[in-house]
Amino acid sequence: MIRRLLLVSNRLPFTVQERRGELHIEPSVGGLATGLSSWHKSFPCIWIGWPGITQKKMKREKDIMARLLSENCHPVSISQQDVEAYYNGICNRTIWPLFHYFPLHVEYGEGYWQAYERINTAFANVVAGIARPDDTIWIHDYHLMLLPRLLRERLPKATIGFFLHIPFPAFEMFRLLPWRKQVLEGLLGADLIGFHTYDYAGHFLDSVHRLLGCDVGMGQLRVGDRLIKADAFPMGINYEQFSSAAEEPKTKAEKTRIRNKLGDCRVILSVDRLDYTKGIPERLEAFSLFLSRNPKFKQKVVFILLAVPSRTRVDHYIQLKRDLDGLVGDINGRHGTIGWMPIWYLYRSLPFRSLTALYSLADVALITPLRDGMNLVAKEYVATRADGKGVLILSETAGAAQELGEAIIINANNTEETVRALEQALVMSEKEQMERNRVMQERLRRYSVQRWAEEFTDRLFHTKNLQRQMAEKALTGETERQLVKAFHSSDKALLLVDYDGTLVSFSPKPEQAKPGASLMSLLRELAAHSRTELVIISGRDKDTLERWFGRLNAGLVAEHGVWIKERGRGWETIETLTSDWKEEIRPMLESWVDRTPGSFIEEKGFSLVWHYRRAEPKLGELRARELINNLSHSVANLNLQVLEGSKVVEVKNAGINKGRAALRWLSGQEWDFVLAVGDDTTDEDTFKALPSTAWSVRIGGGASAARFSLDYPREVVSLLAKLARGI
């Protein structure tokens, strides 16, 4: 439950404007402020952001500051120089075009990046100065991607969420950013990172995996001892506000006024910020071709193009405005007649009543961005059509397309497809229109902006609970001291320890993970004591284990339990095993090696292992899923099993596992202390075979039957050193 919420965004919900030398405060129109206006007022909330004027002017007007504070708004001061380098610079000349797949529009400048760091630090100073221990901090959008980490450094236990309102690009695009790692590390300061679609969340996790080397799975990853989640939360709208607007008297009056000017013409409507990502020129070209192909619609259809001014000081936007003015004039001149202009071009924003009046009378809404994080205009149009009529044409590259599948979905770069969509929309029956719209309306009604916000914050608290559970499971402090004490006071202790990923970190090549002198000295010390039995349980072949650990006075288990060597005895197998099946399975693994550069096959006595640690991570994971699926069908009648370990897929005889091998020692005599340590799914069988009084530790976290967890192999070595101390 939220006790107090700190909403942090680039802009406050109020804008301070200077008119005739005086400062005035006005509510911000559109965007996040409007979307969360009702929800965030339902509990204590403070909004932190830039008020729209420079630091120098804010200091001069103390009453403006007092007014903002009375509205629970805390302004962040930004100098005019930083406004230019930060907002007009890196935000809108670098991040915006890159994340929207316009690399040729991107400008890279070290000065831009330094301003980005300064502004994010300024925000961190303000937030940290306000935050209380039980506050929920929710940071919004691409302007503040460094802020989560900056706050985490100041407030280690804080509850921090981040939501990105624009697309997160695919790895090949994101990697072009010179400061890509800093951005990822900044975002990973949050507990939960939200995106509009699963594609964007997947792109983010892919980039984290490739650039930072973090293992990801099921939408989550670990950074140090923290669990972090990334998920999709498609932002909704205030559905009731739009669905009821068409019936309000002022909207009806505005609709009548516009209709009188239009006459009997059908209406195609576009509403956008003037931005190169919106595909406006492409849309106009398609409309011009539509008129050429369908002269019967001339003087019977009007295209109302509403373009809201945006970033008017950025060169690409200035040029886009010039191009758009020329294109509209060219099309009107080419197709227009006396008394009829095919395009009504409005270069301004409209008040809510005028906008909803346009929504309610438009026969077609043509929403075709080349790339858009969500696009709420599409949702607003559908919601406003309470009569169920109207046709939405929507680009497949808008985030909203994943929710509004009943619309006519097009490729915005395909002019022919756009023309066909217009033709289909203008002849669609009212029955079909209503069937499509009712489904979309019901979906939008259920998933409103309020539900979006509640679902995000609920998932944020769920993530914090998981973190707390992991912290409780962590083998640190008093719990570790109890374990060491129990070991030192025992008369007969059994230590079951995995090797790769537990005693040593993984290496690109298996043979490179040979134990060093200090580790061997520690293991030798533990194994030499008469009241302690050390057993190394590994997936490695017996020859390697014999070469490395054969001189230890320790038990050894090779190939996940195929081979067992007790102290003072030779190697033996648990049961009679065969390897004839290898000739049938090896060609399949070899084909996967051919398809996956960097992968290779390791052959053991009674198993075959496909390694993909050196392969490109995303490709390796994809191929592993495919291989496991294919092997599952192939081994069904061969009495074999398929094991998935850390970056490996292993095929071996069925019924053999580490847990069964561990039972050889567990059932052989009475132990008053048992410790088992492992790092992956193959060690779960060992944990499950242990008595309830045993100590069990999983390395790296994740769901496990182990009672406790540690993060890294070096912590295991440290723990074993404490056990050895005092033997």
N, C-alpha and C positions, 0 to 999 in steps of 0.2 A: 504493500500500500504506500502511495506517495504521501509523505508528510509535508515536504516542501520541494517544489520543482524549480530548478534553474534552467531556463531555456536560453540557449546561446546561439545567436545567428549573426550574420554579417550586419543586418539592419534591424533596428528596433521596430515594433509595430506602430510607432509614431515617427513621423519625419519632421525635422526642424527645417523650415524654409525661410529664406530672407526675402522680404518684399518691401521695397521702398526704405531700405535701411533698417527695418525692424524684423525681428525673428518671430515666427509663428509656428505653433505645433499643430499638425494635422495627422489624422489616422492614416497609416499606410494602406494602399489599395492593392489587393491581390496578393498572391504568393502565400508564404507560410503564415504571415500575420492574420490574414483573412481565414485561412483554413483552420487554424487553431484558436480562433477568437473566442468561441463558446466553450471549448473543452478546457483550455488552460485556466479559465476563470472559476472552475468548479472546485479548486483547492488553492492553498497558498502558492503563489508563483511569482518569481522574479525573472524579468526578461533582460538579457544583457546583449548589447549590440551597439553599432555605430548609429548616431542620430541623424547623419546626413550632412553635418556641417563640420568645419575644421576645429581643431583643438583651440586655436586662437580665439575664434568667435564664441565658443562655448564658455571659456573663462570670463569673457566680457559680460555675459548675460546670466547672472546667478539665478534670476527668477525662472529662466527656462530650465535650468538644472533642477530647481526645486519642483517644478511642474512634472518633469519626467520621473523624479523620485516618488512623487505622490501617486503616479500611475504604476509604481513598482517596476520602473524601467531604469536600469543602470547603464549610462552611456560609457562607451569606450572612446577615448580621445585619440584622434588620428590627425597628423599634420597634413597640410595640403600636398607636400612633396610625396608623402607616403600614400596618400589617396591615389595619386597618379601612377606610382610604381606598383602599388599593391592591387587596387581594384581595376584600374584601366590597363595595368601592366600584366602581371603574372596571372591574375584571375581570368581576365577576359582576352588577353592576347596569347596566353600560353595554355593554361589548364582547360579553359572552355573549348577552344577548337580541337585540342588534342583528344579530349575525352569524348568529343562528338565526331571523331574520325575525319577531321579536316587538317591533316598534318602540314599542308602547304600554307595554311593561315597562321601557323604557330611561330611565335617569336621567342627565342631563348635569350635571356639576359641575366647575368649574375646579379646585377643591381635589382632586378625584379625579385629574384629569389631572396636576397637579403631583406627586402621590404616585407616579403611574405613571412619570413622568420620574425621580424620585428613586430608585425601586427599580431601574429599568433601569440607572441610573448606578451604583448600588451593585453590581449584578451585573457591570457592565463593569469596575469597579475590581478586583474579585476575580479575574475571568478574566484580565485583562491582567497582573495580578501573578503569575499562575501560568504563562501560556502561553509556549511556546518557539517558535522560528521554524518548525520542521517539524511542529508539532502540527496536528491536525484538530479544528476546533471545530464541534460540532453543537448548535444551539440549538433548543429545543422549545416550541412552542405560544404562544397568544395573550397570555399574561402578559408576554412578553419581545419584543414586536415592534419596540421601539426599539433593542434590544441589538445587532443586526448592524451598524448604522451607527456606534454608539458604539465598537464594537470596531474597525471599519474605520478610524476616525479615529486610534485608538491603534496599531493593527497593520495598516498599509496592505497588506502582502503576505500576510496570514494566509489560510488556507483555511477558509472559513466556510460552513456549511450551515444552513438553517432549515427546520423542518417545522411546518406548522399542522395540529393535530389536530381542529379544528372546521371547519365550512364557511367558505369565504370568500364573502360575499354578492354578489349582482348589484349593478351600479353604482348603480342607483336606491336601493338600500337602504344601501350603503356610504357614499354621499355625504351621508347624514344625520349622520355623525360629524363634529363640529366640528374634530377634529384629524386628519382623513383624510389630508392631505398628509404630516403628520409620520409617520404610521404607514407610509405607502407608502415614504417616504424611509428610514425605519428599516429596513424589510425589504430594501430594495435595497442595503443594506450587505453582504448575503450574496452568495455566488457562485452558489448553487443554492437555490431556494425550492421546497419540496415540498408537495403537497396530496394528499388521498385520492383525488380524482376529477379528470377533465379539465374538468368543469364549473367546479369551484372554481378551477383554474389559469386557465381562460379568464376568469372573473370578475375575478381579480386583474390579469391583463394588460390587460383592458379598462379597469379603473380607473386603472392606471398610464398608459395611453395617453390617457385623457380628462382626467385631473387633472394629470398632469405633462408631457404632450405628448411622451412618448417613443414612438418608432416601434418597434413590436413585430412579430415575424413568426417563425413556426416555433418558438414557445415561447421566444423569446429577445429580449433588448433590450440596448441599450447605455446606460450611464450614464458620461459622460466617456469615458475610455479603457478602461473595463471592460465585458466581455461578461458578462451575467447570464442565467441560465436559470431557467425555471419549468416544472415538470413534475408529472405525477401518479404517485404511488407508493402504491397501496392497501395499508394496513397489514394484515399477516396475524397469525396467532396461533401459539403453540407447538403445532403440530398433534399431534405424538406425545404430548404431555402429556395432551391431552384424549381422543384416540382410544384410548389404553390405560387411561384412568382407570376406565371401566365394568367392566373385568375384575379390578380390584384388590379384594382381600378386604374392605377397610374400606368401599369404595364399595358393594360388593354388600350388605354388612350394613346400611348406611344405607338403601339402596334397599328392602331387605326390611322394615325398620322403618317406612318411610313407606308402603309398599304395604299393610301390615297395618292402618294407620290409614285408608287410603283405601278399602279393600275392592275391589270390582270397578269402581269409577268410572273413566271415562276422564279423562285429565288434560290440561288446557290450562294452559300455563305462560307467565308473563311475568316477566322479570328486568330491572329498571331502577334507576338512581338516581332518587330522587324529584325530578323536574324537570319544569317545565311544557312543555319541548320534547319530552318523551317521549310525549305524547298519552295518558296513562293514563286521565283521565276519559272521553275519547272512546271508548277501548277498553272501559271498563266499561259505558258506555251501549250500545255495540254488543252486548256479551255479554248484557245484560239484555233487549234486543230479540230476540236469538237465542233465549233461553229462552222468551219470550212466543210467538214464532213456531213454536218446536219443543218443545212440552211433552213429547214422547216422550223428550227427553234429560234431563228433570228427574230428579234422584236417580241419574242415570247419568253425569254429568259434573261435575268439580270444576275451578274456575279457581283456580290457585295464583298469587297476586299477590305477588311479592317486590319490595319497594320499599326501596332502601338509602338511609338518611338522607343529606341533602346540603344544604350551605349553610343550616344551620338558623337563622342569624341574619339572613337576608335576608327582607324582608317577603313577597315573592311566594311564597317557599317555605313560609313559615309558614302563609299562607292556603291554599296548595295542600294542605298536610297536613290542615288542617281540612276542606276540601272533600272530599278523598279519604276521610277517616274517615266523613263523613256519607254519601257516595255508597255506600261498601261496606255500611254499616249499612242503608241504604235498600233496596239490591238483595237483601241477605240476608233482610231482613224481608219483602220482597215475594214472593220466590220460594222461600225456604227452608222446610223442614219439620222436624219433630222427628226428629233423627238425621241430617239432611243440610243442610249449609250450602253453597250454590253457590260462594262465594268464600272461600278461605283467604288471609287477608291477613297478610303478614309484614313488619313495618316494622323491618328490621335487615339487616345483612350476614350471609352464611353462609360457613363454612369451605369450602375447596375440595372436600372429600369430599361434603359435603351438597349443594353446588351441582351437582356432576357426577352425583350420584345422582338429583337432580331432572331434569336433562337426559336421563338415560338412561331414565327411566320416562315422561316426558311424551309423550303422543300428538301434541300440537300445541304448537308454540312460537309465541306471538302477539307479534310484535315490530313495533310500529306507531308509531314516533316521528313527530311532526309535522315534525321536521327533525333530522338527526343527521349528524355528520361522517363516521363510518364505521359504528359499532355492531358491536363484536366479539362481543357475546352471540349474535347470529345465527350467527356463524361457530363459536363454541364449541359451540352446540347441535348443529349439523350434524356437527362433528368428533367429538363424544362418541357419536353414534349409530353405533357400530361395526357394529351389526346391520343398518344400512341403513334401519331403520324410522323413523317420525316424519315430521311435516309441518311445514314452516316457512312461516308467513304473515308477510310482510315488507312494510313501507311502502316505496313508491317513492322517498320523500324521505330514506331512509337511504343513506349512501354505499355500504354493502354490497350494495344492490340491483343495482348495476352489475356485480357479480361473481356474485351468487347468483340469476341469472335463472330458474333452474329452480324456485325457491320460488313460492308463490302471492303475486304482487305486487299490492298494493292501494294505493288512495288513502286515507290514514288519516283524512281528513276526510269520507269517504263512508261513512256508517254502514251503508247498505244493502249496499255492496260488502264491508264487513267481515263482515256477517252471512252473506252468500253464501259468503265464503271459509271461515268456520267450518263451514258446512254441507258444503262440498266436502271440507274436510280430514277431518272425522269419518267420512266414508263412503268415502274414498279407499282403493283396494285396496293391499295390501302390495306387490304387484308394481310399481305406479306409484310408491309411496313410495320403493322401493329404486332404481328407475330414475332418479328425480329426485336423490336423495341421493348416489348413487355419482358422478354427474357433478360435483356441487358438492364432494364430499369429495376427489376427485382434484385439482380445481383448488386447494383450500385446502392440500392436502398439498404441491403444487408451490410455491405462493407463501406460504411460511411467514413468520413474523416475522423469521427470520434472513435469508431471501432479501430481504425488504423492506429491511432495514438494509444489507445488502451492495449491493443495487442502488442505493440512495440514495448511499452513499459512493462507489461506482464512478462514478456519474454526476457526483458532485462533483469527483472527480479528473479526469474527462474535461473538465469545464468549465474547470478550472484549466489543463489542457494547451492548450485552445483559447485561453485568455487569454495564455498564454506565446507561442503561435504568433503571435497578433495583436501582442504586444509586440515580437516579433522583426521583424515586418513594418512596424512603425511607423517612419516617416521622421523620426528624431530623432537628436540627438547626432552621433556620428562619421559615420553614414551620410549625414546631411544635409550635413555639411561636405565629404564626398567628392563629392556631387552638385554643390555650388556650385563646388568646385575644378575638376571636370571641365568645367563650363560655362565658367568663366573661362579655361581653357586651350585651349578649342576654337577652331577656325578657321571652322566653319560649323555653327551651332546652329539646331535647329528646335524651336519650342515650340507644342504642340497643346493648347489649353486650352478646356475647357467653360466655360459662363457660369453659368446658374442652378444653385445648389447647390454651385458650385465657387469662383467668384470672388465671388459674393454669396449670401446666404441667401435662401431662398424667401420670397415675399410672398403675402398672400392674393389680391391681384390682380396679374397678370403685369406690368402697366404700372408698378407701384410699385417694381419692382426695377431702376430706372434706375441706372447707375453714377454714383457720386459723384465729386467733383473729385479727391480724392486717388487713387482707383483709376484714373481716366483719366490722371492725370499719370504714374503708374507704368507703365501700358500704353504710353503714348506714348514713354516713355523706352526701354522694351524694343524697341518696334517701330522706333524711329529708327536703331538701330545697324546698320551695314552687314553684319556677320557673323551677325546674328540675324534669323531670320524667325519672326514671331509669327502664329499662326493661331487664331482664335476659332471653335470648332466648337459650334454651338448648335442647339437645336430650335426656336428662335424664327423668325418670318417674316423675309424678307430686308429688308422695308421698315423694320422696327424696328432690325435690325442696321445697316442703312445710316445710319439717323438717329443712332444712338448711336456707331457706330465707323467710319463712312464716311470720316472725315478722318484716321484712323490709317493709317500705312504698314504695314498688316497684311492678311493673308488672312482671309476670312470664309466660313463655311459655315452655311447656313440650313436650317431644316426637316430636321434630321438628315441632311443630305447631298443634298437635292433641288437646292439652289442653291449655287453656288460662285463666289467672287470672289477671284481672285489679285491680288497687289499690282500696282497700275498698270493693272488691266484692269476690265472691267465684269462684271456678273452673267451667269452661264450655267448651264444644266442639264447634268447628266452624260449624259442621254439624253432622247429625246422622251417626254414624260409627258402624261397626260390627267387631266382632272378631271370628266369626264361622270358618273363613278360617284357623285359627291357627292349628286346628287338622290335616289339610291336609299338612301344611308347616312344622310343628314342626318335624315330623320324618325325613325329609330331612336334617334339621339343625343338628339333633342329630347324623345322620350318618356322617356328616362332623366333629362333635366333636370327634367321635370315630376315624376318620382318621387323626386328627390333634391334637396331644398331646399339652396340654396347652391352647386350645381354650375352650370356654364355651358359653352357651346361656343365655341371659338376656331377661326376659319377662316383657313387659310393658302392659299398659291397652289395647292398640290397635296396638301393634307392637311386633315383635320378632327380637332380635338382636344377631348376631353371632360375638363374640369378638375373635380376634386372636393376641392380643398384647403380650401375654405371650408365644405364640408358637414360634418355631424356625423360624426366619424371612423369609428365602427363602421358606420353606414349607408353611408358613402361606400365603404368597403372591400367591403361586401357587394354593393353595386350594381356596383362595378367588376368583381368576379368574374362577376356575371351578364352584364354587358355584353360582356366579353371572350369568354365562352362563346357568346353569341348572335352576335357579330360573326364569330367563327371560322367559323361555318356560312354566314353571309351573304356573306363575301368570298372563299369558296373558288374560285369561277369568275370572279372579277373581276380577277385579277392584282394583288391588294392584300395588304397585311400589316397586322397589328395590333401596335402597340408599346405596352408598358406602361412608363411612366416614374415619376417621383416625383409621386404624386397626379394622374396624367394617364393617359388612354388615347387613343392616336393611331392614326388610320387613314390609310394612305398607299400609294403605289405600291410594289409588291414590288421587291426587289433594291436598294433605296436604304437606306444606313445610314452612320453616321459613319465607320466603318472604310474603306468604299469611297471616301469623300471624302478621308480622310487619305492614301490611297495616291497621290492626285494629287501631293502634296508629297513623300511618302516615295520615290516612284519617279522623281521629276523630276530629282534630283541627289544627289550624295553628301553625307552629313551625318556629322560626327564627334561630334555630340551631339544626342540626341533626348529630349525630355521630353513626356509626355502626362499630363494631369490631368483627371479626371472623377468624377462622383458617383453615377451610377445605371446601370441595365442597358443603356441606349442607348450608354453609353461603352465597354462591353465590346468592341464591334466594333473600336473604335480600338485598345484595348490588344492585341487579338489580331492586328492588322495590323502591329504594331511589330516591328522586328528584335530579336534576343535581347539586344543590347547597350544597348537603349534604357532610359531611366528611365521608369517608369509609376507613377502614384499614384492610388489610389481614396480618395475622401472619404467618411467615415462608416463605413468597415469593411464587413464582410460578405464572402461568397465572391466572389472576383474574379480575373481574369487579370492584374491589376496586381501588380507586384512589391512595392509599398510602400503604406502607408496614412497618412492624416492624418484628424483628427477633424472639423475645422471649416473653413469658407471663410477665416476670418481667418488660419489657419495657411498656407493657399495664398498669400494676399496677402503674408504675411511671407516665405515662401520666395522669391517672385518679387522682392520688394524686395532680398533678399540677392543674387539673380542680377544685378539692375540695378546694385547697388553695385559700382563698380569697372569698369563697362563703359567 
